[in-house]
Structures are given as structure tokens and as C-alpha cells.
Amino acid sequence: MLATMPGPRKRDRGGSQATAALLLLLCGAFAASALVAVVRHELALRVLFAEWFVPIEAALAAGVLADAAALMLLLARWRAPPPVWRPRLPLRAAGYLLLGASVAYLVCLQPYRSLVAHVTFGLAAGLAGVAALGGEALLRRLPPRLVSVADLVLFLACLGAVAGELTLRAIASRSSSPLFARSSDTMLDFMARYRLRPEQATPGFPVNSQGHVDVEFGAREPGVPRAATIGDSFSTSVVPHRYHFTTVAERNLGRGEVCNLGIAGMGLNEYLYLLREEALPLRPDVVVVDLFIGNDLIDNLSGNVTPGWIEPWLDRDRLLLLVVPRRLWVSRDQQGGMRPVGTRPGQADVEEVDFGRLYPWLADPAREIPTFTPERFVIVERHRAQSACRPDAPPDWARVHELLLEMRDTAAAHSTPFAVMLIPDEFQVEDDVWAQVTAGGEGGELDRDLPQRVLGEWLAAHDIPCLDLLPALRAVVPMADGQRHVYHLRDTHFNARGNQVAGEELAAFLRRWWR
């Protein structure tokens, strides 16, 4: 099916050959560009694909060779008289490959990432050469009626998918119903996808009405100090809220509140939004942004506000053909009744929770359950170190500085001090992790403390108060096994010990605003 459908007429042969040649040329070029992208972004893709990285890289290389071989064979036999066989790739077959790659991406490779989409369609482009070389021979072994039926079904599937989505978008453009709601703002859509909901609260992990792991943020009380911290998964945390660094800071300060605002997966671009829309309305005495020396310096710095033309077709949270049925199904399930006003499902009274029984690893890091396999953990940490600590290939400091300045100026417009807390990555704290990151001679060009040094100097020059947690975490006395155990096992987030240190440091840092 992917190679050809039975016999075009003789007078169409020249046009078919020209179409096939053009398609093979385009497919080969796209597969080659995907292979180049894989080589250029090897570290990031090894994290995403893990053990599948090498097979994917090999498949792309094979696809490029197959496209080139099919094109060269077609050109060599262009004017040869029948019955000489030539590679063939009808336009319809290319459409089927496109549909197959789209379905695979929507089912298996969410959320949308342009680099992953590039690789996915590069693999499909490589299959075009394989289909052109061997597809016709395969089809001849199958019953003609089966081939015709499959061809018709695939054609109708392609046509129905495109027509259905276009129809729903046309309806959505004229409808005010939430059933067809589509945000044109990628950042807000991304935040909504990862923001927690109150019904997701569990014992020890409250979720307030704004989707943050904290109690409700009430009106500002006169004479009661208030700080607001903004972060990512360090805010949503792997420890109960009682053990989180914001709660530890509140206890150490003795009065006032530290509001914990955070959504997992966010970065500086989203921190700016949270500062403007959610932190400043709380009227805090100070706003502290928790800047993680990891993905905060690597991902999501572009200010990606409007999606590209391809993203709405490959993000299953944007594709109305998938979104509308899902909303209808959820709406049907929710018609069984309303929750009583004032209830907070899953949010048990924390005073009654036996945390030692529920989470035995809180007191004993030896009982922690790892998040990553040893191999995957090293890949993640090595990628972050290579992205943040190389003097010859530094992070996009200009964009980082631009966003931090905009946050400072936004807070200043509300007469609110702005500060930054630097959260180190685990490879900067645990010596054995640093040894794994630099094993094999890959650490020679790495400067372990470069991010803190660059950011510390820049923040000081721009009068932005900075709390660097790295010295305090390194000062933690190692346990019997020689490790400090301030991060959850192979997870890269603070455990209870790490949160305790961070909370004590944050409390000391906030005292200047605690009047």
C-alpha cells in the first residue's frame, strides 16, 4: 500500500515517474535534516528516548540511504522501455505515511515538542524510500481485493481526519461554547495542562483553588508579613507540605506566611506570568523566584506565545477531533452529581496523618524509592551539566537576564521587592553524582559552579537580592555512606533533608523583609 497502487495507465507513466522522483527527493532531504538534528541534539534526545535513541538514529540513517537509492535507481531507469521495473511512490502513498506518522505522534509522543516531531516525520520520510523499493513487490503477493479495500479505507481515513478537523475549527471560530475552546497562547495552554486541581490533593499534599500545593491564600492581614515564592516541580515537591521548604521557613520565622506558588514543568517564561497574574495580587512583602540550575536554564526560554502552524495538528490537547469527543465524554460522566460546597476531596486533616507510616522515607533516605533507573539518571544529569556548565557553550544568558529584569521591573511597578533563590542541581552537591557525570573524560570542559558564579555576579550588579543554596547544601554532613542525601534517590528534587536546609536558609534570607 505504501509503495504503489496497481498499474497507472501508460500515458501517465512519465507524470508518475516525475512525481515519484520529486517525492523521493523531498523525503530524502527531510530524513537527512532529521538525522542532522538528532546528532546536534544528542544529549537531549538520549534523555527523551533512552534506550531507543540508537535504534532511532540508525533507522534515520537507513532511511536516508533508502531514499537516495530509490531516487538514483529511478533516475537511472527513467527512459528505459517496459518491462524494466522502476521504484514508484505515488502521492497517495506519501499521504498514508504522513497520516501514520501523525497518528503515532498523537498516541505515543505527547506533549508536543518540535524536535521530536522532526524526528518522527524524518523516520516516515525514510520509510518512503523503503516503500518505493519494496512496496510494489509486497503488494503483488497480497489479494488484489484486499489491497483495494485497504487503499480505500486509508484514503477515506486521511480525507475524514483532515475534513473533520477543518469542520470543527470552522465551527469553533463561530461558536462561544466551551466545548470548542482553543487557546492561541501556547504558554497558557501549557500551564493549564500541568497546573494541579483541588481534587488532586492527597494526604499531606494540599492543592488550593489556584492549583498550588499550599493552603488557600487569604486576604492580606495587616501587620502579618507575607512572602510569595514561585517555582516549578520544586514547589509541587516530593515531600508533604509540612516538610516543604516554604513551610519550614514559616516555622523558623515564627510569624507570617510564605505562599508557595508553583507548577511542575514551568520555566522562567511562566514564572513571569505567575509573578504578574498571581503573586503580586497577594500583596507580598517580597517575591522570590526559585531558579533551578537545571531545566530553568535549558528549556522554555523563548517566550513561545503563539504556536507554529504544525503544532495544533500534533498536540492532542489542541486537536479538536480528539478534544471535543473527550470533553463530551467527561461532561457525561460529571452529570452524576455535585460535590457539597466546602469539601476538599483527598485533603485529609494533616494533623491526623501518620506521615511516618505513609512515607517512611521521610526520616530514612535509605528507604527512598528511586524515580529513574541508574542509567537514565546519569543521562539526565549529564545533559544538564553539559547544558549549564560549559564555558564554550553556555545557556542563553541573554534571555535569562532579560526575563529576570522584566520580573524585577514588574515587581518594582507594584513597589514589591524581587529576589532570586538559586537551587543547585544534584551533580553540584553530591560528589559521586559529579563523578558519574564527568566519567569517561566528558567533564574536562565543565565548570561545576559556573551557573551560580555567572548569575550571582549579574544579580549583584543589578541589585537583585540572591540566595544561593549551594554552599549550605554542600555543608551538610554526609551520612555513613559518604553521601549528603539531600535529594530524593535518583529524582533530582529535594527530599525532607534538602527541604529542611533550604527552608532554614530561606527563613534567614527573608528576615530583612519580616517587619
C-alpha positions in Angstrom: 0.0 0.0 0.0 2.8 2.4 0.8 4.6 1.9 -2.4 2.0 1.9 -5.1 -1.5 1.1 -6.2 -1.9 -1.2 -9.2 -0.9 0.0 -12.6 -1.2 3.5 -13.8 -2.0 3.9 -17.5 0.8 4.0 -19.9 0.2 7.7 -20.8 0.6 8.6 -17.2 3.9 6.9 -16.7 6.0 10.0 -17.2 4.0 12.0 -14.8 4.1 9.2 -12.2 7.9 9.0 -12.5 8.3 12.7 -12.1 6.0 12.7 -9.1 7.9 9.8 -7.5 11.3 11.5 -8.1 10.1 14.7 -6.6 8.7 12.9 -3.5 11.8 10.8 -3.0 14.0 13.9 -3.3 11.9 15.8 -0.7 11.7 12.8 1.6 15.4 12.2 1.4 16.1 15.8 2.3 13.8 15.8 5.2 15.1 12.5 6.6 18.6 13.9 6.3 17.7 17.1 8.2 16.2 14.9 10.9 19.4 12.9 11.2 21.4 16.1 11.5 19.0 17.3 14.2 19.5 14.0 16.1 23.3 14.4 16.0 23.1 18.1 17.1 20.7 17.4 20.0 22.1 14.0 21.0 22.1 14.7 24.8 18.5 16.0 24.9 17.2 13.2 22.8 19.0 10.5 24.8 17.1 11.7 27.8 13.8 11.6 25.9 14.3 8.3 24.0 16.6 6.5 26.4 17.4 3.0 25.0 15.5 3.8 21.8 18.0 6.6 20.8 20.5 4.4 19.0 17.9 2.4 17.0 16.2 5.7 16.0 19.4 7.2 14.9 20.2 4.0 12.9 16.7 4.0 11.3 17.1 7.6 10.2 20.4 6.8 8.6 19.0 3.8 6.8 16.0 5.8 5.7 18.3 8.4 4.1 20.2 5.7 2.2 16.9 4.1 1.1 15.5 7.4 -0.3 18.8 8.0 -2.1 19.0 4.5 -3.5 15.4 4.7 -4.7 15.9 8.1 -6.3 19.1 7.0 -8.1 17.6 3.8 -9.4 14.5 5.7 -10.7 16.7 8.3 -12.5 18.9 5.6 -13.9 15.9 3.8 -15.4 13.8 6.9 -16.3 13.8 6.3 -20.1 14.2 2.6 -20.2 11.4 0.9 -22.1 9.0 -1.5 -20.3 9.1 -4.0 -18.8 12.0 -2.5 -16.8 11.0 -2.1 -13.2 11.3 1.3 -11.5 10.8 2.4 -7.9 7.5 4.1 -7.5 6.0 6.3 -4.8 2.5 7.7 -5.6 1.3 10.9 -3.9 -1.4 8.9 -2.1 1.3 6.6 -0.6 3.1 9.6 0.8 -0.1 10.8 2.3 -0.6 7.4 4.1 2.9 7.7 5.5 2.1 11.2 6.8 -1.1 10.0 8.4 0.7 7.1 10.0 3.4 9.3 11.5 0.8 11.8 12.8 -1.2 9.0 14.5 2.0 7.6 16.1 2.9 11.1 17.3 -0.5 11.8 18.8 -0.7 8.4 20.5 2.8 7.9 21.8 4.8 11.1 21.8 2.9 13.8 23.7 3.3 16.5 24.7 4.2 18.4 21.5 7.9 19.0 21.0 9.1 20.3 17.7 12.4 18.3 17.8 10.5 15.1 18.5 8.1 15.9 15.6 11.0 16.5 13.3 12.5 13.1 14.2 9.1 11.3 13.8 8.4 12.6 10.4 12.0 12.1 9.4 11.5 8.4 10.1 8.4 8.4 8.0 10.3 10.1 5.2 12.9 7.4 5.4 10.2 4.7 5.1 9.2 6.3 1.8 12.4 5.0 0.2 11.8 1.6 1.6 8.3 1.6 0.3 9.4 2.7 -3.1 12.0 0.0 -3.4 10.0 -2.9 -1.9 6.3 -2.0 -1.6 5.2 -3.0 -5.1 6.6 -6.5 -4.7 4.9 -6.9 -1.4 1.6 -5.7 -2.8 1.7 -8.2 -5.6 1.8 -11.0 -3.0 -1.5 -9.8 -1.5 -5.0 -10.4 -2.8 -6.0 -7.5 -5.2 -9.3 -7.1 -3.4 -7.6 -6.7 0.0 -5.3 -4.1 -1.5 -8.1 -2.1 -3.0 -10.2 -2.2 0.2 -7.2 -1.1 2.3 -6.4 1.6 -0.2 -10.0 2.9 0.1 -10.1 2.7 3.9 -6.8 4.6 4.2 -7.8 7.2 1.7 -11.1 7.8 3.5 -9.3 8.0 6.9 -7.0 10.7 5.6 -9.8 12.6 4.0 -12.1 12.2 7.0 -9.4 13.3 9.5 -8.5 16.5 7.7 -12.1 17.4 6.8 -13.3 16.6 10.3 -10.7 18.8 11.9 -11.3 21.7 9.5 -15.0 21.5 10.0 -14.7 21.6 13.8 -12.3 24.6 13.6 -14.8 26.4 11.4 -17.5 25.7 14.0 -15.2 26.8 16.8 -14.5 30.1 15.1 -18.2 31.0 15.2 -19.1 29.3 18.5 -18.8 30.6 22.0 -19.4 27.2 23.6 -16.6 26.0 25.9 -16.8 22.6 24.0 -14.8 24.2 21.2 -12.5 26.3 23.3 -9.0 26.6 21.9 -6.3 28.8 23.4 -4.0 30.6 20.9 -1.5 31.1 23.7 0.9 28.2 24.0 2.2 29.2 27.4 -1.2 29.4 29.0 -2.3 26.1 27.4 0.9 24.5 28.7 0.4 25.9 32.2 -3.2 24.8 32.3 -2.2 21.3 31.3 0.2 20.9 34.2 -1.5 23.0 36.9 -2.9 20.8 39.7 -6.6 20.8 40.6 -8.0 20.8 44.1 -9.4 17.3 43.6 -5.9 16.0 43.1 -5.0 16.8 46.7 -3.8 13.8 48.8 -3.0 13.4 52.5 -0.2 15.9 53.2 -0.3 17.5 49.8 -3.0 20.2 49.8 -3.9 21.8 46.5 -5.6 25.2 46.7 -8.1 26.7 44.3 -5.4 28.3 42.2 -3.7 24.9 41.7 -0.7 25.4 44.0 0.5 23.0 46.7 -0.4 25.1 49.7 -3.4 26.1 51.8 -5.8 28.8 50.4 -4.2 32.2 50.0 -6.5 34.5 52.0 -6.7 38.3 52.0 -3.6 40.0 53.3 -3.8 40.6 57.1 -2.4 43.9 58.4 0.8 43.5 60.3 1.4 39.9 59.2 4.4 39.6 56.9 3.9 37.7 53.7 6.3 36.4 51.0 5.5 34.6 47.8 7.8 32.1 46.2 7.4 31.0 42.5 8.8 27.7 41.2 8.3 24.5 39.2 8.3 20.9 40.5 10.4 22.0 43.4 7.3 23.8 44.5 4.9 20.9 43.9 7.5 18.8 45.7 8.1 15.1 46.5 7.6 15.7 50.3 4.4 16.6 52.2 3.7 20.3 52.5 4.6 20.2 56.2 8.2 19.3 55.2 8.4 21.7 52.2 11.0 24.5 52.4 8.3 27.2 52.4 6.6 25.6 55.5 10.0 25.1 57.2 10.7 28.8 56.6 7.4 29.8 58.1 8.1 27.7 61.3 11.6 29.2 61.6 10.4 32.8 61.1 7.8 32.2 63.8 5.2 34.6 62.2 3.9 35.5 58.8 3.3 33.3 55.8 5.3 32.1 52.8 2.9 31.4 49.9 4.1 28.6 47.7 3.2 29.2 44.0 4.4 26.6 41.5 3.5 24.4 38.6 5.6 21.4 37.6 7.4 21.7 34.2 7.4 25.5 34.2 10.3 27.8 33.5 11.3 31.5 33.6 8.8 32.5 31.0 5.9 31.1 33.1 7.4 32.5 36.3 7.0 35.9 34.8 3.3 35.2 34.2 2.8 33.8 37.7 4.5 36.8 39.2 2.3 39.3 37.3 -1.0 37.5 37.5 -0.9 35.5 40.8 1.9 36.5 43.1 1.7 40.3 43.1 -2.1 40.3 43.7 -1.3 38.6 47.0 0.4 41.9 48.0 3.5 40.2 49.4 6.4 42.0 51.1 8.8 40.2 48.7 8.6 37.8 45.8 11.3 35.1 45.5 11.7 33.2 42.2 13.2 29.7 42.7 15.6 29.4 39.8 16.7 25.7 39.3 20.2 25.2 37.9 18.8 22.6 35.6 15.9 22.9 33.1 15.2 26.5 34.1 18.4 27.4 32.2 17.8 24.9 29.4 14.2 24.8 28.4 11.3 27.2 27.8 13.2 30.4 27.5 11.9 31.5 24.1 8.8 33.3 25.1 6.8 30.9 23.0 3.4 32.7 22.9 1.8 31.7 19.6 2.0 28.2 18.2 3.5 27.4 14.8 1.2 26.1 12.1 2.1 22.5 12.7 1.7 22.4 16.5 -2.2 22.5 16.6 -2.2 19.4 14.3 0.2 17.4 16.5 -0.8 18.3 20.0 -3.7 16.1 21.1 -4.8 18.8 23.6 -5.3 21.2 20.7 -6.6 18.8 18.0 -10.4 19.4 18.2 -11.0 16.0 16.6 -9.7 14.5 19.8 -10.6 17.3 22.3 -14.3 17.6 21.5 -15.2 13.8 22.0 -13.1 13.8 25.2 -15.0 16.8 26.6 -18.3 15.3 25.7 -17.3 12.1 27.5 -16.1 13.9 30.6 -19.3 16.0 30.6 -21.4 12.9 30.5 -19.5 11.3 33.4 -19.8 14.5 35.5 -23.6 14.6 35.4 -23.9 12.2 38.2 -23.9 14.9 40.9 -22.2 17.9 42.5 -19.8 17.8 45.4 -21.0 19.5 48.6 -19.8 23.1 48.9 -16.8 23.4 51.2 -15.5 19.8 50.8 -11.9 19.2 49.7 -11.7 15.6 48.4 -8.5 13.9 49.2 -7.3 16.7 51.5 -7.3 15.0 54.9 -6.6 16.8 58.1 -2.8 16.9 58.2 -2.8 16.7 62.0 -4.4 13.2 61.7 -2.0 11.9 59.1 0.7 9.5 60.2 3.4 10.6 57.8 5.9 8.2 59.2 3.7 5.3 58.1 2.6 6.7 54.8 6.0 8.0 53.8 8.7 6.1 55.7 11.5 7.5 53.5 11.0 11.0 55.1 13.1 10.0 58.1 15.2 7.4 56.4 16.7 8.2 52.9 17.8 4.6 52.7 14.1 3.7 52.1 13.6 6.1 49.2 12.2 4.6 46.0 14.1 5.9 43.0 12.4 7.7 40.2 14.9 7.0 37.4 17.0 3.9 36.6 20.7 4.4 37.3 21.4 4.7 33.5 18.6 7.2 32.9 19.6 9.3 35.9 23.1 9.7 34.7 21.9 10.7 31.2 19.6 13.4 32.8 22.3 14.8 35.0 25.0 14.7 32.2 22.7 16.5 29.9 22.0 19.2 32.4 25.7 19.6 33.3 26.7 19.8 29.6 23.9 22.4 29.0 24.6 24.6 32.0 28.3 24.3 32.9 30.2 24.5 29.6 32.0 27.9 29.3 32.3 27.3 25.5 28.5 26.6 25.1 26.7 28.4 27.9 23.0 28.7 28.4 21.1 31.6 26.8 22.2 34.0 29.4 20.9 37.0 27.5 17.3 35.6 27.6 17.7 34.6 31.2 18.8 38.1 32.1 16.0 39.6 30.0 13.3 37.6 31.8 14.8 38.3 35.3 15.0 42.0 34.6 11.4 42.0 33.4 10.3 40.3 36.6 12.3 42.8 38.7 10.7 45.7 36.9 7.2 44.2 37.0 7.5 43.8 40.8 9.0 47.3 41.2 6.0 48.8 39.4 3.9 47.4 42.4 6.5 48.6 44.9 7.4 44.9 45.7 11.0 43.8 46.2 12.1 41.0 43.9 14.7 38.3 44.8 16.0 35.0 43.4 16.8 31.7 45.2 19.3 29.6 43.3 18.5 25.8 43.6 21.6 23.7 42.6 21.3 20.5 40.6 22.3 17.3 42.4 25.5 16.9 40.4 26.7 20.2 42.0 26.1 18.9 45.6 26.8 15.2 45.6 30.4 14.3 44.6 29.6 10.8 43.5 27.0 12.2 41.0 29.5 14.7 39.7 32.0 11.8 39.2 29.4 9.9 37.2 28.6 13.0 35.1 32.3 13.5 34.3 33.2 9.9 33.8 34.8 8.9 30.5 36.6 12.2 30.0 33.4 14.2 29.4 33.9 16.6 32.3 37.2 18.2 31.3 35.4 21.2 29.7 32.8 21.5 32.5 32.9 24.2 35.2 30.8 22.8 38.1 30.0 26.2 39.7 29.7 28.3 36.6 25.9 29.0 36.7 26.0 30.2 40.3 29.0 32.4 39.6 27.6 34.0 36.5 24.1 34.5 38.0 25.5 35.7 41.3 27.7 38.4 39.7 24.9 39.5 37.4 22.2 39.7 40.1 24.5 41.6 42.4 25.3 44.1 39.6 21.6 44.7 39.0 20.7 45.0 42.7 18.6 41.8 42.9 19.0 40.0 46.2 20.1 36.4 45.7 20.0 33.4 48.0 22.4 30.7 46.7 21.6 27.4 48.4 24.8 25.6 47.1 27.1 26.4 50.0 24.6 25.4 52.6 23.8 22.1 50.9 27.5 21.3 50.4 28.0 22.0 54.1 25.6 19.2 55.1 27.5 16.4 56.9 27.5 13.3 54.9 25.8 10.2 56.2 27.5 6.9 56.8 27.7 6.0 53.1 29.5 9.3 52.4 26.6 11.0 50.6 24.7 14.0 51.9 21.3 12.6 50.9 19.6 16.0 50.4 17.9 14.9 47.1 15.4 12.1 46.7 17.1 9.0 45.4 17.7 9.3 41.6 15.0 12.0 41.4 16.8 15.4 41.3 14.3 17.0 43.8 14.9 17.8 47.5 13.9 15.1 50.0 13.0 16.1 53.6 16.7 16.7 54.5 17.1 19.0 51.5 13.9 20.9 52.1 14.9 21.4 55.8 18.2 23.0 54.7 16.5 25.1 52.0 13.8 26.2 54.4 16.2 27.3 57.1 18.3 29.3 54.6 15.1 30.9 53.1 13.9 31.9 56.6 17.3 33.7 57.3 17.1 35.3 53.8 13.5 36.6 54.4 14.1 38.2 57.8 15.2 41.5 56.2 11.6 41.9 55.0 9.9 40.5 58.1 8.8 43.7 59.9 
